[in-house]
Amino acid sequence: MIDFNWDLSHISDTDLEDFERKFLEEKQKRELAEKRKHWGKLGGRPAPKGVRNVQKNLRLREDEYLKIEQKSKEVGLSVSEFLRRSALEIPLPDPVRNNELIKAQIHFKRIANYFQKKIWSVEEKREVIDEIKKVSSIIKKNLK
């Protein structure tokens, strides 16, 4: 049996606190590194379903390519993504609808910012919330 009779009287409380703090920081760093290994750097973001490693060439006339390129720009996709979605029958984004949704999102953010100010009475907040609920239900009905 080993006898550990160390004299620790020369170590101050601040030294022990510093040691404990550094130890905990290192432990947290190791745990975070383990999480990142498991979940990735973005913390829980799922990995892509697979790498697209098959490449096929497609012969097109110039006018065909220009038409495909124009349509892909209209919906805001690359030519590759446009062709992939078209071939796999994945719905294409509707840029007009997306712009309207972005505008609505901006307006709702502005409303939320106004709510942060303390200029509203409880009654006024309830009225605005009721109106927002009505508008959001109308939006949901029209999006389906």
Biotite code that builds the C-alpha atoms (Angstrom):
import biotite.structure as struc

atoms = struc.array([
    struc.Atom([0.000, 0.000, 0.000], chain_id="A", res_id=1, res_name="MET", atom_name="CA", element="C"),
    struc.Atom([1.254, 3.459, -0.927], chain_id="A", res_id=2, res_name="ILE", atom_name="CA", element="C"),
    struc.Atom([1.226, 6.158, 1.714], chain_id="A", res_id=3, res_name="ASP", atom_name="CA", element="C"),
    struc.Atom([0.059, 9.547, 0.414], chain_id="A", res_id=4, res_name="PHE", atom_name="CA", element="C"),
    struc.Atom([0.920, 11.919, 3.229], chain_id="A", res_id=5, res_name="ASN", atom_name="CA", element="C"),
    struc.Atom([1.305, 15.054, 1.223], chain_id="A", res_id=6, res_name="TRP", atom_name="CA", element="C"),
    struc.Atom([1.546, 18.376, 2.941], chain_id="A", res_id=7, res_name="ASP", atom_name="CA", element="C"),
    struc.Atom([-0.989, 20.639, 1.205], chain_id="A", res_id=8, res_name="LEU", atom_name="CA", element="C"),
    struc.Atom([-0.879, 23.444, 3.750], chain_id="A", res_id=9, res_name="SER", atom_name="CA", element="C"),
    struc.Atom([1.085, 25.720, 1.394], chain_id="A", res_id=10, res_name="HIS", atom_name="CA", element="C"),
    struc.Atom([-1.761, 25.680, -1.146], chain_id="A", res_id=11, res_name="ILE", atom_name="CA", element="C"),
    struc.Atom([-4.134, 28.610, -0.670], chain_id="A", res_id=12, res_name="SER", atom_name="CA", element="C"),
    struc.Atom([-7.901, 28.620, -1.211], chain_id="A", res_id=13, res_name="ASP", atom_name="CA", element="C"),
    struc.Atom([-7.515, 30.814, -4.304], chain_id="A", res_id=14, res_name="THR", atom_name="CA", element="C"),
    struc.Atom([-5.068, 28.286, -5.772], chain_id="A", res_id=15, res_name="ASP", atom_name="CA", element="C"),
    struc.Atom([-7.605, 25.527, -5.193], chain_id="A", res_id=16, res_name="LEU", atom_name="CA", element="C"),
    struc.Atom([-10.393, 27.646, -6.722], chain_id="A", res_id=17, res_name="GLU", atom_name="CA", element="C"),
    struc.Atom([-8.237, 28.411, -9.764], chain_id="A", res_id=18, res_name="ASP", atom_name="CA", element="C"),
    struc.Atom([-7.383, 24.749, -10.145], chain_id="A", res_id=19, res_name="PHE", atom_name="CA", element="C"),
    struc.Atom([-11.041, 23.744, -9.850], chain_id="A", res_id=20, res_name="GLU", atom_name="CA", element="C"),
    struc.Atom([-12.121, 26.416, -12.361], chain_id="A", res_id=21, res_name="ARG", atom_name="CA", element="C"),
    struc.Atom([-9.462, 25.367, -14.876], chain_id="A", res_id=22, res_name="LYS", atom_name="CA", element="C"),
    struc.Atom([-10.342, 21.714, -14.381], chain_id="A", res_id=23, res_name="PHE", atom_name="CA", element="C"),
    struc.Atom([-14.036, 22.394, -15.026], chain_id="A", res_id=24, res_name="LEU", atom_name="CA", element="C"),
    struc.Atom([-13.219, 24.491, -18.119], chain_id="A", res_id=25, res_name="GLU", atom_name="CA", element="C"),
    struc.Atom([-11.084, 21.698, -19.531], chain_id="A", res_id=26, res_name="GLU", atom_name="CA", element="C"),
    struc.Atom([-13.803, 19.163, -18.763], chain_id="A", res_id=27, res_name="LYS", atom_name="CA", element="C"),
    struc.Atom([-16.397, 21.311, -20.569], chain_id="A", res_id=28, res_name="GLN", atom_name="CA", element="C"),
    struc.Atom([-14.077, 21.679, -23.559], chain_id="A", res_id=29, res_name="LYS", atom_name="CA", element="C"),
    struc.Atom([-13.615, 17.896, -23.745], chain_id="A", res_id=30, res_name="ARG", atom_name="CA", element="C"),
    struc.Atom([-17.370, 17.317, -23.477], chain_id="A", res_id=31, res_name="GLU", atom_name="CA", element="C"),
    struc.Atom([-18.040, 19.897, -26.188], chain_id="A", res_id=32, res_name="LEU", atom_name="CA", element="C"),
    struc.Atom([-15.424, 18.271, -28.433], chain_id="A", res_id=33, res_name="ALA", atom_name="CA", element="C"),
    struc.Atom([-17.134, 14.909, -27.935], chain_id="A", res_id=34, res_name="GLU", atom_name="CA", element="C"),
    struc.Atom([-20.529, 16.410, -28.778], chain_id="A", res_id=35, res_name="LYS", atom_name="CA", element="C"),
    struc.Atom([-19.107, 18.006, -31.908], chain_id="A", res_id=36, res_name="ARG", atom_name="CA", element="C"),
    struc.Atom([-17.648, 14.695, -32.999], chain_id="A", res_id=37, res_name="LYS", atom_name="CA", element="C"),
    struc.Atom([-21.044, 13.104, -32.581], chain_id="A", res_id=38, res_name="HIS", atom_name="CA", element="C"),
    struc.Atom([-23.345, 15.904, -33.804], chain_id="A", res_id=39, res_name="TRP", atom_name="CA", element="C"),
    struc.Atom([-21.102, 18.015, -36.010], chain_id="A", res_id=40, res_name="GLY", atom_name="CA", element="C"),
    struc.Atom([-19.933, 21.584, -35.521], chain_id="A", res_id=41, res_name="LYS", atom_name="CA", element="C"),
    struc.Atom([-23.420, 23.039, -35.850], chain_id="A", res_id=42, res_name="LEU", atom_name="CA", element="C"),
    struc.Atom([-24.668, 21.225, -32.790], chain_id="A", res_id=43, res_name="GLY", atom_name="CA", element="C"),
    struc.Atom([-27.334, 18.757, -33.753], chain_id="A", res_id=44, res_name="GLY", atom_name="CA", element="C"),
    struc.Atom([-27.846, 19.670, -37.354], chain_id="A", res_id=45, res_name="ARG", atom_name="CA", element="C"),
    struc.Atom([-28.499, 16.443, -39.224], chain_id="A", res_id=46, res_name="PRO", atom_name="CA", element="C"),
    struc.Atom([-25.907, 15.258, -41.688], chain_id="A", res_id=47, res_name="ALA", atom_name="CA", element="C"),
    struc.Atom([-26.846, 15.294, -45.360], chain_id="A", res_id=48, res_name="PRO", atom_name="CA", element="C"),
    struc.Atom([-28.617, 12.171, -46.547], chain_id="A", res_id=49, res_name="LYS", atom_name="CA", element="C"),
    struc.Atom([-25.756, 11.361, -48.834], chain_id="A", res_id=50, res_name="GLY", atom_name="CA", element="C"),
    struc.Atom([-23.141, 12.854, -51.036], chain_id="A", res_id=51, res_name="VAL", atom_name="CA", element="C"),
    struc.Atom([-24.126, 13.283, -54.646], chain_id="A", res_id=52, res_name="ARG", atom_name="CA", element="C"),
    struc.Atom([-21.236, 11.527, -56.304], chain_id="A", res_id=53, res_name="ASN", atom_name="CA", element="C"),
    struc.Atom([-22.855, 10.360, -59.557], chain_id="A", res_id=54, res_name="VAL", atom_name="CA", element="C"),
    struc.Atom([-22.403, 12.750, -62.428], chain_id="A", res_id=55, res_name="GLN", atom_name="CA", element="C"),
    struc.Atom([-24.152, 12.492, -65.788], chain_id="A", res_id=56, res_name="LYS", atom_name="CA", element="C"),
    struc.Atom([-23.665, 14.749, -68.761], chain_id="A", res_id=57, res_name="ASN", atom_name="CA", element="C"),
    struc.Atom([-26.608, 15.998, -70.733], chain_id="A", res_id=58, res_name="LEU", atom_name="CA", element="C"),
    struc.Atom([-26.466, 17.210, -74.315], chain_id="A", res_id=59, res_name="ARG", atom_name="CA", element="C"),
    struc.Atom([-28.679, 20.181, -75.083], chain_id="A", res_id=60, res_name="LEU", atom_name="CA", element="C"),
    struc.Atom([-29.018, 22.666, -77.861], chain_id="A", res_id=61, res_name="ARG", atom_name="CA", element="C"),
    struc.Atom([-28.105, 26.213, -76.939], chain_id="A", res_id=62, res_name="GLU", atom_name="CA", element="C"),
    struc.Atom([-31.740, 27.370, -76.998], chain_id="A", res_id=63, res_name="ASP", atom_name="CA", element="C"),
    struc.Atom([-32.790, 24.450, -74.749], chain_id="A", res_id=64, res_name="GLU", atom_name="CA", element="C"),
    struc.Atom([-30.098, 25.269, -72.222], chain_id="A", res_id=65, res_name="TYR", atom_name="CA", element="C"),
    struc.Atom([-30.998, 28.964, -72.227], chain_id="A", res_id=66, res_name="LEU", atom_name="CA", element="C"),
    struc.Atom([-34.657, 28.103, -71.619], chain_id="A", res_id=67, res_name="LYS", atom_name="CA", element="C"),
    struc.Atom([-33.749, 25.775, -68.708], chain_id="A", res_id=68, res_name="ILE", atom_name="CA", element="C"),
    struc.Atom([-31.370, 28.371, -67.305], chain_id="A", res_id=69, res_name="GLU", atom_name="CA", element="C"),
    struc.Atom([-34.060, 31.076, -67.508], chain_id="A", res_id=70, res_name="GLN", atom_name="CA", element="C"),
    struc.Atom([-36.643, 28.893, -65.735], chain_id="A", res_id=71, res_name="LYS", atom_name="CA", element="C"),
    struc.Atom([-34.160, 27.958, -63.006], chain_id="A", res_id=72, res_name="SER", atom_name="CA", element="C"),
    struc.Atom([-33.429, 31.654, -62.388], chain_id="A", res_id=73, res_name="LYS", atom_name="CA", element="C"),
    struc.Atom([-37.158, 32.407, -62.219], chain_id="A", res_id=74, res_name="GLU", atom_name="CA", element="C"),
    struc.Atom([-37.593, 29.989, -59.315], chain_id="A", res_id=75, res_name="VAL", atom_name="CA", element="C"),
    struc.Atom([-34.248, 30.870, -57.719], chain_id="A", res_id=76, res_name="GLY", atom_name="CA", element="C"),
    struc.Atom([-32.466, 27.540, -58.185], chain_id="A", res_id=77, res_name="LEU", atom_name="CA", element="C"),
    struc.Atom([-29.255, 26.448, -59.836], chain_id="A", res_id=78, res_name="SER", atom_name="CA", element="C"),
    struc.Atom([-29.621, 24.640, -63.156], chain_id="A", res_id=79, res_name="VAL", atom_name="CA", element="C"),
    struc.Atom([-28.570, 21.352, -61.499], chain_id="A", res_id=80, res_name="SER", atom_name="CA", element="C"),
    struc.Atom([-31.103, 21.700, -58.687], chain_id="A", res_id=81, res_name="GLU", atom_name="CA", element="C"),
    struc.Atom([-33.824, 22.733, -61.140], chain_id="A", res_id=82, res_name="PHE", atom_name="CA", element="C"),
    struc.Atom([-33.201, 19.659, -63.324], chain_id="A", res_id=83, res_name="LEU", atom_name="CA", element="C"),
    struc.Atom([-32.968, 17.367, -60.282], chain_id="A", res_id=84, res_name="ARG", atom_name="CA", element="C"),
    struc.Atom([-36.259, 18.591, -58.829], chain_id="A", res_id=85, res_name="ARG", atom_name="CA", element="C"),
    struc.Atom([-37.992, 18.471, -62.194], chain_id="A", res_id=86, res_name="SER", atom_name="CA", element="C"),
    struc.Atom([-36.854, 14.912, -62.865], chain_id="A", res_id=87, res_name="ALA", atom_name="CA", element="C"),
    struc.Atom([-37.724, 13.688, -59.362], chain_id="A", res_id=88, res_name="LEU", atom_name="CA", element="C"),
    struc.Atom([-41.056, 15.556, -59.353], chain_id="A", res_id=89, res_name="GLU", atom_name="CA", element="C"),
    struc.Atom([-40.107, 17.584, -56.299], chain_id="A", res_id=90, res_name="ILE", atom_name="CA", element="C"),
    struc.Atom([-42.209, 20.775, -56.192], chain_id="A", res_id=91, res_name="PRO", atom_name="CA", element="C"),
    struc.Atom([-40.403, 23.895, -57.331], chain_id="A", res_id=92, res_name="LEU", atom_name="CA", element="C"),
    struc.Atom([-40.461, 26.969, -55.108], chain_id="A", res_id=93, res_name="PRO", atom_name="CA", element="C"),
    struc.Atom([-42.935, 29.711, -55.962], chain_id="A", res_id=94, res_name="ASP", atom_name="CA", element="C"),
    struc.Atom([-40.926, 32.970, -55.879], chain_id="A", res_id=95, res_name="PRO", atom_name="CA", element="C"),
    struc.Atom([-44.003, 35.228, -55.712], chain_id="A", res_id=96, res_name="VAL", atom_name="CA", element="C"),
    struc.Atom([-45.417, 33.271, -52.765], chain_id="A", res_id=97, res_name="ARG", atom_name="CA", element="C"),
    struc.Atom([-42.011, 33.207, -51.057], chain_id="A", res_id=98, res_name="ASN", atom_name="CA", element="C"),
    struc.Atom([-41.633, 36.988, -51.437], chain_id="A", res_id=99, res_name="ASN", atom_name="CA", element="C"),
    struc.Atom([-45.070, 37.527, -49.896], chain_id="A", res_id=100, res_name="GLU", atom_name="CA", element="C"),
    struc.Atom([-44.216, 35.213, -47.009], chain_id="A", res_id=101, res_name="LEU", atom_name="CA", element="C"),
    struc.Atom([-40.945, 37.072, -46.455], chain_id="A", res_id=102, res_name="ILE", atom_name="CA", element="C"),
    struc.Atom([-42.829, 40.382, -46.363], chain_id="A", res_id=103, res_name="LYS", atom_name="CA", element="C"),
    struc.Atom([-45.300, 38.934, -43.844], chain_id="A", res_id=104, res_name="ALA", atom_name="CA", element="C"),
    struc.Atom([-42.415, 37.647, -41.742], chain_id="A", res_id=105, res_name="GLN", atom_name="CA", element="C"),
    struc.Atom([-40.845, 41.116, -41.696], chain_id="A", res_id=106, res_name="ILE", atom_name="CA", element="C"),
    struc.Atom([-44.151, 42.683, -40.617], chain_id="A", res_id=107, res_name="HIS", atom_name="CA", element="C"),
    struc.Atom([-44.596, 40.141, -37.816], chain_id="A", res_id=108, res_name="PHE", atom_name="CA", element="C"),
    struc.Atom([-41.046, 40.864, -36.616], chain_id="A", res_id=109, res_name="LYS", atom_name="CA", element="C"),
    struc.Atom([-41.860, 44.571, -36.559], chain_id="A", res_id=110, res_name="ARG", atom_name="CA", element="C"),
    struc.Atom([-44.993, 43.888, -34.522], chain_id="A", res_id=111, res_name="ILE", atom_name="CA", element="C"),
    struc.Atom([-42.957, 41.768, -32.109], chain_id="A", res_id=112, res_name="ALA", atom_name="CA", element="C"),
    struc.Atom([-40.451, 44.613, -31.743], chain_id="A", res_id=113, res_name="ASN", atom_name="CA", element="C"),
    struc.Atom([-43.262, 47.072, -30.962], chain_id="A", res_id=114, res_name="TYR", atom_name="CA", element="C"),
    struc.Atom([-44.569, 44.659, -28.349], chain_id="A", res_id=115, res_name="PHE", atom_name="CA", element="C"),
    struc.Atom([-41.203, 44.858, -26.604], chain_id="A", res_id=116, res_name="GLN", atom_name="CA", element="C"),
    struc.Atom([-41.747, 48.552, -25.985], chain_id="A", res_id=117, res_name="LYS", atom_name="CA", element="C"),
    struc.Atom([-43.678, 49.401, -22.854], chain_id="A", res_id=118, res_name="LYS", atom_name="CA", element="C"),
    struc.Atom([-46.126, 51.727, -24.564], chain_id="A", res_id=119, res_name="ILE", atom_name="CA", element="C"),
    struc.Atom([-48.939, 49.157, -24.743], chain_id="A", res_id=120, res_name="TRP", atom_name="CA", element="C"),
    struc.Atom([-51.615, 48.626, -22.159], chain_id="A", res_id=121, res_name="SER", atom_name="CA", element="C"),
    struc.Atom([-52.781, 45.080, -21.432], chain_id="A", res_id=122, res_name="VAL", atom_name="CA", element="C"),
    struc.Atom([-56.063, 45.802, -23.212], chain_id="A", res_id=123, res_name="GLU", atom_name="CA", element="C"),
    struc.Atom([-54.300, 47.043, -26.352], chain_id="A", res_id=124, res_name="GLU", atom_name="CA", element="C"),
    struc.Atom([-52.018, 44.002, -26.407], chain_id="A", res_id=125, res_name="LYS", atom_name="CA", element="C"),
    struc.Atom([-55.043, 41.667, -26.216], chain_id="A", res_id=126, res_name="ARG", atom_name="CA", element="C"),
    struc.Atom([-56.755, 43.479, -29.093], chain_id="A", res_id=127, res_name="GLU", atom_name="CA", element="C"),
    struc.Atom([-53.654, 43.274, -31.276], chain_id="A", res_id=128, res_name="VAL", atom_name="CA", element="C"),
    struc.Atom([-53.104, 39.608, -30.407], chain_id="A", res_id=129, res_name="ILE", atom_name="CA", element="C"),
    struc.Atom([-56.710, 38.793, -31.344], chain_id="A", res_id=130, res_name="ASP", atom_name="CA", element="C"),
    struc.Atom([-56.295, 40.621, -34.654], chain_id="A", res_id=131, res_name="GLU", atom_name="CA", element="C"),
    struc.Atom([-53.014, 38.781, -35.334], chain_id="A", res_id=132, res_name="ILE", atom_name="CA", element="C"),
    struc.Atom([-54.724, 35.451, -34.643], chain_id="A", res_id=133, res_name="LYS", atom_name="CA", element="C"),
    struc.Atom([-57.439, 36.304, -37.171], chain_id="A", res_id=134, res_name="LYS", atom_name="CA", element="C"),
    struc.Atom([-54.920, 37.307, -39.815], chain_id="A", res_id=135, res_name="VAL", atom_name="CA", element="C"),
    struc.Atom([-52.741, 34.247, -39.217], chain_id="A", res_id=136, res_name="SER", atom_name="CA", element="C"),
    struc.Atom([-55.741, 31.907, -39.568], chain_id="A", res_id=137, res_name="SER", atom_name="CA", element="C"),
    struc.Atom([-56.618, 33.583, -42.889], chain_id="A", res_id=138, res_name="ILE", atom_name="CA", element="C"),
    struc.Atom([-53.009, 33.174, -44.046], chain_id="A", res_id=139, res_name="ILE", atom_name="CA", element="C"),
    struc.Atom([-52.994, 29.489, -43.044], chain_id="A", res_id=140, res_name="LYS", atom_name="CA", element="C"),
    struc.Atom([-56.232, 28.847, -44.946], chain_id="A", res_id=141, res_name="LYS", atom_name="CA", element="C"),
    struc.Atom([-54.825, 30.480, -48.082], chain_id="A", res_id=142, res_name="ASN", atom_name="CA", element="C"),
    struc.Atom([-51.510, 28.629, -47.907], chain_id="A", res_id=143, res_name="LEU", atom_name="CA", element="C"),
    struc.Atom([-53.142, 25.191, -48.034], chain_id="A", res_id=144, res_name="LYS", atom_name="CA", element="C"),
])
